[in-house]
Amino acid sequence: MMPKPKIGLSMLFCLGAPFSSLVKNLHKVDVSYVEILDEGLHRLNAKRLEAIREVAKEKSFELTLHAPFVDMNIASPNPVLRRTILKQLEKSIRYASRLDCRLLVFHPGKRTGISEFYPGLDWKLNLESMCHLLDVAKRYGVEISVENIPEPFPFLMKSVEDFSRFYNEFDGNVGFTLDIGHANIGHQVLEFIEQFSEKIVHIHASDNDGAYDFHRGIGYGNIDWRKVASAVKKSRYDKIIMLESVDHVEESLQKLKELFT
């Protein structure tokens, strides 16, 4: 029997609402797999962890966690700032452990205004920070995964070529979260799936026009979802495809189920 992916829902669609709204939406969603964001109005603390754990237990959710990402640069050349950022991500790893999350997703490092003066430093710091995060994650029994980020943002890992370099140089078990919407902006969705089928441990799905990361509903952009579904099935991917659309959420969930399961 051909392995089938599981369809889940990121709570990104309600990130602009208070944490109480997140809890209410968790009670309403009709999925088994949910991604929580440790960001913005939904930043986690001990009390919020317990609220999420309670709902997850009641509804038998399998959770994943997206680490903080706003102003987070694990390749920052400022050592004080970089240590502060890593401490925030370490805290998110501990939260993932307490929530029994299958996976924690984080973003790679970025270039800065002084990158041109120190060639190769940001890439070196990016790898060093990932080594550190991987060591912390192992201690807490959490799997971590790095996500591809689109233009125009100055991240170090956006393209197929960037990830090829990373996996050639990095000697550690950091999985790959393929964001289909992000890959669409670089026109490399199918290339990512074909080249990294053994590295992809998680998928984010949303639509866009190929120019900007709008996180639209499935079918409300220019992604050829039938081709994507065919490539994913061919790769024998059987883990979670997490919907990250911020509109047409119910409709998009149904479309993903029809396409992939």
Accessible surface in RSA format (square Angstrom, percent):
REM  Atomic radii and reference values for relative SASA: ProtOr
REM  Chains: A
REM  Algorithm: Lee & Richards
REM  Probe-radius: 1.40
REM  Slices: 20
REM RES _ NUM      All-atoms   Total-Side   Main-Chain    Non-polar    All polar
REM                ABS   REL    ABS   REL    ABS   REL    ABS   REL    ABS   REL
RES MET A   1   221.78 114.9 142.26  94.1  79.52 189.3 121.76 103.5 100.02 132.5
RES MET A   2    99.53  51.5  87.35  57.8  12.17  29.0  89.21  75.8  10.31  13.7
RES PRO A   3    31.44  22.9  19.05  17.4  12.38  45.0  30.28  25.0   1.15   7.2
RES LYS A   4   121.83  59.4 107.64  66.0  14.19  33.8  58.15  52.3  63.68  67.8
RES PRO A   5     3.56   2.6   0.22   0.2   3.35  12.2   0.22   0.2   3.35  20.8
RES LYS A   6    82.22  40.1  77.53  47.6   4.69  11.2  57.02  51.3  25.19  26.8
RES ILE A   7    13.85   7.9   2.93   2.2  10.92  26.3   2.93   2.1  10.92  29.6
RES GLY A   8     0.00   0.0   0.00   N/A   0.00   0.0   0.00   0.0   0.00   0.0
RES LEU A   9     0.81   0.4   0.81   0.6   0.00   0.0   0.81   0.6   0.00   0.0
RES SER A  10     0.22   0.2   0.16   0.2   0.06   0.1   0.00   0.0   0.22   0.3
RES MET A  11     0.27   0.1   0.27   0.2   0.00   0.0   0.27   0.2   0.00   0.0
RES LEU A  12    29.06  16.2  24.39  17.5   4.67  11.7  24.39  17.1   4.67  12.6
RES PHE A  13    54.59  27.3  29.34  18.2  25.26  65.7  29.42  17.8  25.17  72.0
RES CYS A  14    10.29   7.8   5.34   6.0   4.95  11.6  10.29  26.1   0.00   0.0
RES LEU A  15    34.34  19.1  31.76  22.7   2.58   6.5  31.76  22.3   2.58   6.9
RES GLY A  16    73.85  91.1   0.00   N/A  73.85  91.1  42.00 115.3  31.85  71.3
RES ALA A  17    28.22  25.9  23.36  36.1   4.86  11.0  26.98  38.0   1.23   3.3
RES PRO A  18    80.89  59.0  79.09  72.1   1.81   6.6  80.89  66.8   0.00   0.0
RES PHE A  19    22.53  11.3  19.90  12.3   2.63   6.9  19.90  12.1   2.63   7.5
RES SER A  20    66.38  56.1  58.10  77.5   8.27  19.1  44.18  94.1  22.19  31.1
RES SER A  21    27.24  23.0  26.05  34.8   1.19   2.7  12.98  27.6  14.27  20.0
RES LEU A  22     0.54   0.3   0.54   0.4   0.00   0.0   0.54   0.4   0.00   0.0
RES VAL A  23    31.13  20.5  31.13  28.2   0.00   0.0  31.13  27.0   0.00   0.0
RES LYS A  24   133.42  65.1 130.59  80.1   2.84   6.8  76.66  69.0  56.76  60.5
RES ASN A  25    30.74  21.2  30.74  29.7   0.00   0.0   0.33   0.8  30.41  29.4
RES LEU A  26     0.87   0.5   0.87   0.6   0.00   0.0   0.87   0.6   0.00   0.0
RES HIS A  27    82.16  44.9  65.34  45.4  16.82  43.0  43.61  44.9  38.56  44.9
RES LYS A  28   156.04  76.1 126.94  77.9  29.10  69.3  82.66  74.4  73.38  78.2
RES VAL A  29     9.27   6.1   6.94   6.3   2.33   5.6   8.66   7.5   0.61   1.7
RES ASP A  30   113.96  79.8 105.50 105.0   8.46  20.0  31.04  73.1  82.91  82.7
RES VAL A  31    19.03  12.5   0.36   0.3  18.68  45.0  10.02   8.7   9.01  24.5
RES SER A  32    61.91  52.3  57.58  76.9   4.33  10.0  17.50  37.3  44.41  62.2
RES TYR A  33    43.13  20.1  43.13  24.5   0.00   0.0  14.18  10.7  28.95  35.7
RES VAL A  34     0.00   0.0   0.00   0.0   0.00   0.0   0.00   0.0   0.00   0.0
RES GLU A  35     0.17   0.1   0.17   0.1   0.00   0.0   0.00   0.0   0.17   0.1
RES ILE A  36     0.02   0.0   0.02   0.0   0.00   0.0   0.02   0.0   0.00   0.0
RES LEU A  37     3.76   2.1   2.73   2.0   1.03   2.6   2.73   1.9   1.03   2.8
RES ASP A  38     3.25   2.3   3.25   3.2   0.00   0.0   0.00   0.0   3.25   3.2
RES GLU A  39    12.74   7.3  12.74   9.6   0.00   0.0   1.94   3.7  10.80   8.8
RES GLY A  40    43.22  53.3   0.00   N/A  43.22  53.3  33.00  90.5  10.22  22.9
RES LEU A  41    96.94  54.0  90.34  64.6   6.60  16.6  94.93  66.7   2.01   5.4
RES HIS A  42     0.63   0.3   0.63   0.4   0.00   0.0   0.04   0.0   0.58   0.7
RES ARG A  43    86.89  36.5  85.14  43.4   1.75   4.2  30.81  42.1  56.08  34.0
RES LEU A  44    12.70   7.1   0.00   0.0  12.70  31.9   0.00   0.0  12.70  34.2
RES ASN A  45    66.93  46.2  66.61  64.4   0.32   0.8  29.33  70.6  37.60  36.3
RES ALA A  46    58.71  54.0  53.64  82.8   5.06  11.5  53.91  75.9   4.80  12.7
RES LYS A  47   176.41  86.1 165.54 101.6  10.87  25.9 115.19 103.7  61.22  65.2
RES ARG A  48    62.82  26.4  62.28  31.7   0.54   1.3   7.56  10.3  55.26  33.5
RES LEU A  49     0.00   0.0   0.00   0.0   0.00   0.0   0.00   0.0   0.00   0.0
RES GLU A  50    90.15  51.8  87.79  66.4   2.36   5.6  48.72  94.2  41.43  33.8
RES ALA A  51    32.77  30.1  23.65  36.5   9.12  20.8  30.92  43.5   1.85   4.9
RES ILE A  52     0.84   0.5   0.55   0.4   0.28   0.7   0.55   0.4   0.28   0.8
RES ARG A  53    94.02  39.5  88.94  45.3   5.08  12.1  17.22  23.5  76.80  46.5
RES GLU A  54   125.56  72.1 116.60  88.2   8.96  21.3  40.03  77.4  85.54  69.8
RES VAL A  55     4.18   2.7   4.12   3.7   0.06   0.1   4.18   3.6   0.00   0.0
RES ALA A  56    12.84  11.8  10.80  16.7   2.03   4.6  11.15  15.7   1.69   4.5
RES LYS A  57   179.81  87.7 156.68  96.1  23.12  55.1 108.79  97.9  71.02  75.6
RES GLU A  58   118.41  68.0  83.63  63.3  34.77  82.8  44.98  87.0  73.42  59.9
RES LYS A  59    63.08  30.8  40.83  25.1  22.25  53.0  39.09  35.2  23.99  25.6
RES SER A  60    92.54  78.2  68.48  91.4  24.06  55.4  44.35  94.4  48.19  67.5
RES PHE A  61    21.00  10.5   0.95   0.6  20.04  52.1   1.16   0.7  19.84  56.8
RES GLU A  62    67.78  38.9  62.98  47.7   4.80  11.4  28.93  55.9  38.86  31.7
RES LEU A  63     5.34   3.0   3.25   2.3   2.09   5.3   3.25   2.3   2.09   5.6
RES THR A  64     0.00   0.0   0.00   0.0   0.00   0.0   0.00   0.0   0.00   0.0
RES LEU A  65     0.00   0.0   0.00   0.0   0.00   0.0   0.00   0.0   0.00   0.0
RES HIS A  66     6.04   3.3   5.93   4.1   0.11   0.3   1.14   1.2   4.90   5.7
RES ALA A  67     0.12   0.1   0.00   0.0   0.12   0.3   0.00   0.0   0.12   0.3
RES PRO A  68     3.08   2.2   0.86   0.8   2.22   8.1   0.86   0.7   2.22  13.8
RES PHE A  69    49.32  24.7  43.15  26.7   6.17  16.1  43.37  26.3   5.95  17.0
RES VAL A  70    84.05  55.3  70.52  63.8  13.52  32.6  75.07  65.2   8.97  24.3
RES ASP A  71   121.15  84.9  99.51  99.0  21.65  51.2  31.48  74.1  89.68  89.4
RES MET A  72    21.35  11.1  18.75  12.4   2.60   6.2   4.54   3.9  16.81  22.3
RES ASN A  73    16.12  11.1  16.12  15.6   0.00   0.0  10.73  25.8   5.39   5.2
RES ILE A  74     2.24   1.3   2.10   1.6   0.14   0.3   2.10   1.5   0.14   0.4
RES ALA A  75     0.22   0.2   0.00   0.0   0.22   0.5   0.00   0.0   0.22   0.6
RES SER A  76     4.72   4.0   4.72   6.3   0.00   0.0   1.59   3.4   3.13   4.4
RES PRO A  77    42.46  30.9  22.91  20.9  19.55  71.1  23.52  19.4  18.94 117.7
RES ASN A  78    73.33  50.6  68.01  65.7   5.32  12.8  19.03  45.8  54.30  52.5
RES PRO A  79    67.31  49.1  67.31  61.4   0.00   0.0  67.31  55.6   0.00   0.0
RES VAL A  80    95.45  62.8  94.45  85.5   1.00   2.4  94.46  82.1   0.99   2.7
RES LEU A  81    88.82  49.5  86.42  61.8   2.40   6.0  88.49  62.1   0.33   0.9
RES ARG A  82    43.93  18.4  43.93  22.4   0.00   0.0   0.11   0.1  43.83  26.6
RES ARG A  83   136.21  57.2 134.37  68.5   1.84   4.4  60.85  83.2  75.36  45.7
RES THR A  84    70.75  50.3  69.34  70.3   1.41   3.4  49.87  67.0  20.87  31.6
RES ILE A  85     6.99   4.0   6.62   4.9   0.37   0.9   6.99   5.0   0.00   0.0
RES LEU A  86    20.25  11.3  20.25  14.5   0.00   0.0  20.25  14.2   0.00   0.0
RES LYS A  87   131.20  64.0 128.18  78.7   3.01   7.2  80.54  72.5  50.66  54.0
RES GLN A  88    52.36  29.3  50.87  37.2   1.49   3.5  14.13  30.1  38.23  29.0
RES LEU A  89     4.07   2.3   4.07   2.9   0.00   0.0   4.07   2.9   0.00   0.0
RES GLU A  90    30.51  17.5  30.51  23.1   0.00   0.0   0.84   1.6  29.67  24.2
RES LYS A  91    77.07  37.6  77.07  47.3   0.00   0.0  31.38  28.2  45.69  48.7
RES SER A  92     0.05   0.0   0.00   0.0   0.05   0.1   0.00   0.0   0.05   0.1
RES ILE A  93     1.17   0.7   1.17   0.9   0.00   0.0   1.17   0.8   0.00   0.0
RES ARG A  94    85.92  36.1  85.48  43.6   0.44   1.0  23.16  31.6  62.76  38.0
RES TYR A  95    26.25  12.3  26.25  14.9   0.00   0.0  12.17   9.1  14.08  17.4
RES ALA A  96     0.00   0.0   0.00   0.0   0.00   0.0   0.00   0.0   0.00   0.0
RES SER A  97    35.47  30.0  23.26  31.0  12.21  28.1   4.96  10.6  30.51  42.7
RES ARG A  98   107.73  45.2  99.97  51.0   7.77  18.5  48.65  66.5  59.09  35.8
RES LEU A  99     8.32   4.6   0.00   0.0   8.32  20.9   0.08   0.1   8.24  22.2
RES ASP A 100   113.74  79.7  88.77  88.4  24.97  59.0  35.89  84.5  77.85  77.6
RES CYS A 101    11.45   8.7   0.00   0.0  11.45  26.9   0.00   0.0  11.45  12.3
RES ARG A 102    65.66  27.6  50.06  25.5  15.61  37.2  52.35  71.5  13.31   8.1
RES LEU A 103     0.00   0.0   0.00   0.0   0.00   0.0   0.00   0.0   0.00   0.0
RES LEU A 104     2.71   1.5   2.71   1.9   0.00   0.0   2.71   1.9   0.00   0.0
RES VAL A 105     0.00   0.0   0.00   0.0   0.00   0.0   0.00   0.0   0.00   0.0
RES PHE A 106     2.32   1.2   2.12   1.3   0.20   0.5   2.32   1.4   0.00   0.0
RES HIS A 107    29.31  16.0  22.81  15.9   6.50  16.6  19.42  20.0   9.89  11.5
RES PRO A 108     0.24   0.2   0.00   0.0   0.24   0.9   0.00   0.0   0.24   1.5
RES GLY A 109     0.00   0.0   0.00   N/A   0.00   0.0   0.00   0.0   0.00   0.0
RES LYS A 110    41.60  20.3  41.60  25.5   0.00   0.0   9.43   8.5  32.18  34.3
RES ARG A 111   112.10  47.1 105.36  53.7   6.74  16.0  36.56  50.0  75.54  45.8
RES THR A 112    47.88  34.1  26.58  26.9  21.30  50.8  36.00  48.4  11.87  17.9
RES GLY A 113    70.80  87.3   0.00   N/A  70.80  87.3  43.38 119.0  27.43  61.4
RES ILE A 114    77.41  44.1  77.24  57.5   0.17   0.4  77.24  55.6   0.17   0.5
RES SER A 115    23.96  20.2  14.52  19.4   9.44  21.7  18.76  39.9   5.20   7.3
RES GLU A 116   141.49  81.2 109.82  83.1  31.67  75.4  43.47  84.1  98.02  80.0
RES PHE A 117   141.19  70.6 116.76  72.3  24.44  63.6 121.30  73.5  19.89  56.9
RES TYR A 118   114.39  53.4 108.95  62.0   5.44  14.2  66.29  49.8  48.11  59.3
RES PRO A 119   119.06  86.8  87.84  80.1  31.23 113.5  94.48  78.0  24.59 152.8
RES GLY A 120    45.86  56.6   0.00   N/A  45.86  56.6  30.05  82.5  15.81  35.4
RES LEU A 121    56.77  31.6  53.40  38.2   3.37   8.5  56.49  39.7   0.27   0.7
RES ASP A 122    19.05  13.3  16.95  16.9   2.09   4.9   6.22  14.6  12.83  12.8
RES TRP A 123    16.77   6.7  16.77   8.1   0.00   0.0  16.77   8.9   0.00   0.0
RES LYS A 124   111.94  54.6 107.99  66.3   3.96   9.4  86.10  77.5  25.84  27.5
RES LEU A 125    11.87   6.6  11.70   8.4   0.17   0.4  11.70   8.2   0.17   0.5
RES ASN A 126     0.00   0.0   0.00   0.0   0.00   0.0   0.00   0.0   0.00   0.0
RES LEU A 127    29.63  16.5  29.50  21.1   0.13   0.3  29.63  20.8   0.00   0.0
RES GLU A 128    83.46  47.9  74.74  56.5   8.72  20.8  42.71  82.6  40.75  33.3
RES SER A 129     3.25   2.7   1.36   1.8   1.90   4.4   1.79   3.8   1.46   2.0
RES MET A 130     0.00   0.0   0.00   0.0   0.00   0.0   0.00   0.0   0.00   0.0
RES CYS A 131    61.78  46.7  59.72  66.6   2.07   4.9  21.80  55.2  39.99  43.1
RES HIS A 132    73.05  39.9  68.90  47.9   4.16  10.6  49.47  51.0  23.58  27.4
RES LEU A 133     3.01   1.7   3.01   2.2   0.00   0.0   3.01   2.1   0.00   0.0
RES LEU A 134    14.93   8.3  14.93  10.7   0.00   0.0  14.93  10.5   0.00   0.0
RES ASP A 135    78.21  54.8  75.16  74.8   3.04   7.2  17.95  42.2  60.26  60.1
RES VAL A 136     2.66   1.8   2.66   2.4   0.00   0.0   2.66   2.3   0.00   0.0
RES ALA A 137     0.21   0.2   0.21   0.3   0.00   0.0   0.21   0.3   0.00   0.0
RES LYS A 138   135.57  66.1 110.32  67.7  25.25  60.1  71.63  64.5  63.94  68.1
RES ARG A 139   172.04  72.2 131.96  67.3  40.08  95.4  71.89  98.3 100.15  60.7
RES TYR A 140    85.08  39.7  70.38  40.0  14.70  38.3  45.67  34.3  39.41  48.6
RES GLY A 141    70.44  86.9   0.00   N/A  70.44  86.9  37.81 103.8  32.63  73.1
RES VAL A 142    10.31   6.8   1.20   1.1   9.11  21.9   2.85   2.5   7.46  20.2
RES GLU A 143    65.52  37.6  54.16  41.0  11.36  27.1  29.27  56.6  36.25  29.6
RES ILE A 144     1.28   0.7   0.45   0.3   0.83   2.0   0.45   0.3   0.83   2.2
RES SER A 145     0.00   0.0   0.00   0.0   0.00   0.0   0.00   0.0   0.00   0.0
RES VAL A 146     0.00   0.0   0.00   0.0   0.00   0.0   0.00   0.0   0.00   0.0
RES GLU A 147     2.56   1.5   2.56   1.9   0.00   0.0   0.00   0.0   2.56   2.1
RES ASN A 148     0.72   0.5   0.72   0.7   0.00   0.0   0.00   0.0   0.72   0.7
RES ILE A 149     6.76   3.8   6.20   4.6   0.56   1.3   6.27   4.5   0.49   1.3
RES PRO A 150     6.51   4.7   1.82   1.7   4.69  17.1   6.51   5.4   0.00   0.0
RES GLU A 151    92.79  53.3  90.28  68.3   2.52   6.0  45.22  87.5  47.57  38.8
RES PRO A 152    94.89  69.2  72.82  66.4  22.06  80.2  74.27  61.3  20.61 128.1
RES PHE A 153    78.00  39.0  77.08  47.7   0.92   2.4  78.00  47.3   0.00   0.0
RES PRO A 154    66.36  48.4  60.76  55.4   5.61  20.4  66.36  54.8   0.00   0.0
RES PHE A 155    15.13   7.6  14.93   9.2   0.19   0.5  14.93   9.1   0.19   0.6
RES LEU A 156     4.43   2.5   3.30   2.4   1.12   2.8   3.30   2.3   1.12   3.0
RES MET A 157     0.00   0.0   0.00   0.0   0.00   0.0   0.00   0.0   0.00   0.0
RES LYS A 158    36.52  17.8  27.62  16.9   8.90  21.2  17.37  15.6  19.14  20.4
RES SER A 159    29.25  24.7  27.83  37.1   1.42   3.3  24.72  52.6   4.54   6.4
RES VAL A 160     7.60   5.0   7.60   6.9   0.00   0.0   7.60   6.6   0.00   0.0
RES GLU A 161   110.77  63.6 102.41  77.5   8.35  19.9  67.45 130.5  43.32  35.4
RES ASP A 162    34.18  23.9  32.65  32.5   1.53   3.6   1.53   3.6  32.65  32.6
RES PHE A 163     0.00   0.0   0.00   0.0   0.00   0.0   0.00   0.0   0.00   0.0
RES SER A 164    27.78  23.5  23.77  31.7   4.01   9.2  26.25  55.9   1.53   2.1
RES ARG A 165   110.83  46.5 105.71  53.9   5.12  12.2  40.88  55.9  69.95  42.4
RES PHE A 166     0.00   0.0   0.00   0.0   0.00   0.0   0.00   0.0   0.00   0.0
RES TYR A 167    35.18  16.4  14.79   8.4  20.39  53.0  14.95  11.2  20.23  24.9
RES ASN A 168   128.62  88.7  92.14  89.0  36.48  87.8  23.00  55.4 105.62 102.1
RES GLU A 169    87.86  50.4  56.32  42.6  31.54  75.1  34.05  65.9  53.81  43.9
RES PHE A 170    16.53   8.3   3.78   2.3  12.75  33.2   5.62   3.4  10.91  31.2
RES ASP A 171   150.19 105.2 117.98 117.4  32.21  76.2  40.24  94.7 109.95 109.7
RES GLY A 172    26.00  32.1   0.00   N/A  26.00  32.1  13.37  36.7  12.63  28.3
RES ASN A 173   119.18  82.2 107.60 104.0  11.58  27.9  31.95  76.9  87.23  84.3
RES VAL A 174     2.98   2.0   0.00   0.0   2.98   7.2   0.05   0.0   2.93   7.9
RES GLY A 175     6.43   7.9   0.00   N/A   6.43   7.9   5.56  15.2   0.87   1.9
RES PHE A 176     0.00   0.0   0.00   0.0   0.00   0.0   0.00   0.0   0.00   0.0
RES THR A 177     0.00   0.0   0.00   0.0   0.00   0.0   0.00   0.0   0.00   0.0
RES LEU A 178     0.00   0.0   0.00   0.0   0.00   0.0   0.00   0.0   0.00   0.0
RES ASP A 179     0.64   0.4   0.64   0.6   0.00   0.0   0.00   0.0   0.64   0.6
RES ILE A 180     0.03   0.0   0.03   0.0   0.00   0.0   0.03   0.0   0.00   0.0
RES GLY A 181     0.00   0.0   0.00   N/A   0.00   0.0   0.00   0.0   0.00   0.0
RES HIS A 182    14.26   7.8  11.07   7.7   3.19   8.2   8.20   8.4   6.06   7.1
RES ALA A 183     2.30   2.1   0.00   0.0   2.30   5.2   2.30   3.2   0.00   0.0
RES ASN A 184    16.86  11.6  16.80  16.2   0.06   0.1   0.03   0.1  16.83  16.3
RES ILE A 185    16.11   9.2   7.16   5.3   8.95  21.6   7.16   5.2   8.95  24.3
RES GLY A 186    41.08  50.7   0.00   N/A  41.08  50.7  27.45  75.3  13.63  30.5
RES HIS A 187   138.93  75.9 116.18  80.8  22.75  58.2  85.59  88.2  53.34  62.1
RES GLN A 188    32.90  18.4  32.90  24.0   0.00   0.0   8.05  17.1  24.85  18.8
RES VAL A 189    13.62   9.0  10.91   9.9   2.71   6.5  10.91   9.5   2.71   7.3
RES LEU A 190    59.46  33.1  58.75  42.0   0.70   1.8  58.75  41.3   0.70   1.9
RES GLU A 191    81.76  46.9  79.74  60.3   2.02   4.8  36.80  71.2  44.96  36.7
RES PHE A 192     0.89   0.4   0.89   0.5   0.00   0.0   0.89   0.5   0.00   0.0
RES ILE A 193     3.72   2.1   3.72   2.8   0.00   0.0   3.72   2.7   0.00   0.0
RES GLU A 194   122.57  70.4  94.98  71.9  27.58  65.7  44.66  86.4  77.91  63.6
RES GLN A 195   104.94  58.7  74.88  54.7  30.06  71.6  31.63  67.3  73.31  55.6
RES PHE A 196    10.88   5.4   9.57   5.9   1.31   3.4  10.88   6.6   0.00   0.0
RES SER A 197    45.65  38.6  27.86  37.2  17.79  41.0   7.07  15.0  38.59  54.1
RES GLU A 198   168.62  96.8 132.93 100.6  35.69  85.0  53.54 103.6 115.09  94.0
RES LYS A 199    87.24  42.6  84.58  51.9   2.66   6.3  39.94  35.9  47.30  50.4
RES ILE A 200     9.78   5.6   5.28   3.9   4.50  10.8   5.28   3.8   4.50  12.2
RES VAL A 201    19.72  13.0  19.72  17.9   0.00   0.0  19.72  17.1   0.00   0.0
RES HIS A 202     0.00   0.0   0.00   0.0   0.00   0.0   0.00   0.0   0.00   0.0
RES ILE A 203     1.87   1.1   1.87   1.4   0.00   0.0   1.87   1.3   0.00   0.0
RES HIS A 204     0.48   0.3   0.39   0.3   0.09   0.2   0.48   0.5   0.00   0.0
RES ALA A 205     0.05   0.0   0.00   0.0   0.05   0.1   0.00   0.0   0.05   0.1
RES SER A 206     0.81   0.7   0.52   0.7   0.28   0.7   0.00   0.0   0.81   1.1
RES ASP A 207     0.18   0.1   0.18   0.2   0.00   0.0   0.00   0.0   0.18   0.2
RES ASN A 208     0.06   0.0   0.06   0.1   0.00   0.0   0.00   0.0   0.06   0.1
RES ASP A 209    60.38  42.3  46.21  46.0  14.17  33.5  22.14  52.1  38.24  38.1
RES GLY A 210    11.58  14.3   0.00   N/A  11.58  14.3   3.19   8.7   8.40  18.8
RES ALA A 211    72.70  66.8  50.40  77.8  22.29  50.7  55.88  78.7  16.81  44.5
RES TYR A 212   104.69  48.9 104.57  59.5   0.12   0.3  66.00  49.6  38.69  47.7
RES ASP A 213    25.38  17.8  15.36  15.3  10.02  23.7   3.67   8.6  21.71  21.7
RES PHE A 214    84.26  42.2  67.70  41.9  16.56  43.1  72.00  43.7  12.26  35.1
RES HIS A 215    27.63  15.1  27.63  19.2   0.00   0.0  17.10  17.6  10.53  12.3
RES ARG A 216    77.27  32.4  77.27  39.4   0.00   0.0  11.94  16.3  65.33  39.6
RES GLY A 217     0.00   0.0   0.00   N/A   0.00   0.0   0.00   0.0   0.00   0.0
RES ILE A 218     2.32   1.3   2.32   1.7   0.00   0.0   2.32   1.7   0.00   0.0
RES GLY A 219    47.78  58.9   0.00   N/A  47.78  58.9  19.27  52.9  28.51  63.8
RES TYR A 220    89.76  41.9  72.18  41.1  17.58  45.8  61.59  46.3  28.17  34.7
RES GLY A 221    29.23  36.0   0.00   N/A  29.23  36.0   7.42  20.4  21.81  48.8
RES ASN A 222    94.11  64.9  64.65  62.5  29.47  71.0  40.10  96.5  54.01  52.2
RES ILE A 223    16.02   9.1   1.97   1.5  14.05  33.9   3.76   2.7  12.27  33.3
RES ASP A 224    71.41  50.0  59.38  59.1  12.03  28.5  33.82  79.6  37.60  37.5
RES TRP A 225    16.18   6.5  12.53   6.1   3.65   8.6  12.53   6.7   3.65   5.9
RES ARG A 226   188.59  79.2 181.16  92.3   7.43  17.7  67.76  92.6 120.83  73.2
RES LYS A 227   124.56  60.8 119.22  73.1   5.35  12.7  65.86  59.3  58.71  62.5
RES VAL A 228     4.30   2.8   4.30   3.9   0.00   0.0   4.30   3.7   0.00   0.0
RES ALA A 229     4.45   4.1   4.45   6.9   0.00   0.0   4.45   6.3   0.00   0.0
RES SER A 230    69.49  58.7  61.70  82.3   7.79  17.9  28.76  61.3  40.72  57.0
RES ALA A 231    14.48  13.3   7.06  10.9   7.42  16.9  11.38  16.0   3.10   8.2
RES VAL A 232     0.83   0.5   0.80   0.7   0.03   0.1   0.83   0.7   0.00   0.0
RES LYS A 233    78.89  38.5  77.73  47.7   1.16   2.8  39.54  35.6  39.35  41.9
RES LYS A 234   176.10  85.9 151.85  93.2  24.25  57.7 102.29  92.1  73.81  78.6
RES SER A 235    33.64  28.4   7.08   9.5  26.56  61.2  13.90  29.6  19.74  27.7
RES ARG A 236   135.49  56.9 123.98  63.2  11.51  27.4  50.35  68.8  85.14  51.6
RES TYR A 237    14.81   6.9   7.95   4.5   6.86  17.8  14.74  11.1   0.06   0.1
RES ASP A 238    58.39  40.9  58.13  57.9   0.27   0.6   6.58  15.5  51.81  51.7
RES LYS A 239    76.99  37.6  75.64  46.4   1.35   3.2  40.89  36.8  36.10  38.5
RES ILE A 240     2.13   1.2   2.13   1.6   0.00   0.0   2.13   1.5   0.00   0.0
RES ILE A 241     0.10   0.1   0.10   0.1   0.00   0.0   0.10   0.1   0.00   0.0
RES MET A 242     0.00   0.0   0.00   0.0   0.00   0.0   0.00   0.0   0.00   0.0
RES LEU A 243     0.00   0.0   0.00   0.0   0.00   0.0   0.00   0.0   0.00   0.0
RES GLU A 244     7.51   4.3   7.47   5.7   0.04   0.1   0.05   0.1   7.46   6.1
RES SER A 245     0.11   0.1   0.00   0.0   0.11   0.3   0.00   0.0   0.11   0.2
RES VAL A 246    66.97  44.1  47.19  42.7  19.78  47.7  47.19  41.0  19.78  53.6
RES ASP A 247    57.48  40.3  52.15  51.9   5.33  12.6  30.67  72.2  26.81  26.7
RES HIS A 248    83.60  45.7  63.18  43.9  20.42  52.2  45.45  46.8  38.15  44.4
RES VAL A 249    23.48  15.4  18.81  17.0   4.67  11.3  18.81  16.3   4.67  12.7
RES GLU A 250   116.97  67.2 109.86  83.1   7.10  16.9  65.10 125.9  51.87  42.4
RES GLU A 251    69.77  40.1  59.57  45.1  10.20  24.3  39.56  76.5  30.21  24.7
RES SER A 252     0.04   0.0   0.04   0.0   0.00   0.0   0.00   0.0   0.04   0.1
RES LEU A 253     5.81   3.2   5.81   4.2   0.00   0.0   5.81   4.1   0.00   0.0
RES GLN A 254    92.37  51.7  91.20  66.6   1.17   2.8  36.58  77.9  55.79  42.3
RES LYS A 255    62.93  30.7  61.99  38.0   0.94   2.2  46.50  41.9  16.43  17.5
RES LEU A 256     0.00   0.0   0.00   0.0   0.00   0.0   0.00   0.0   0.00   0.0
RES LYS A 257    72.38  35.3  69.47  42.6   2.91   6.9  40.75  36.7  31.64  33.7
RES GLU A 258   120.91  69.4  89.64  67.8  31.27  74.5  42.86  82.9  78.05  63.7
RES LEU A 259    24.67  13.7  19.69  14.1   4.98  12.5  23.21  16.3   1.45   3.9
RES PHE A 260     1.46   0.7   0.00   0.0   1.46   3.8   0.00   0.0   1.46   4.2
RES THR A 261    72.51  51.6  36.54  37.0  35.97  85.7  34.25  46.0  38.26  57.8
END  Absolute sums over single chains surface
CHAIN  1 A    11987.0       9850.6       2136.4       6404.8       5582.2
END  Absolute sums over all chains
TOTAL         11987.0       9850.6       2136.4       6404.8       5582.2
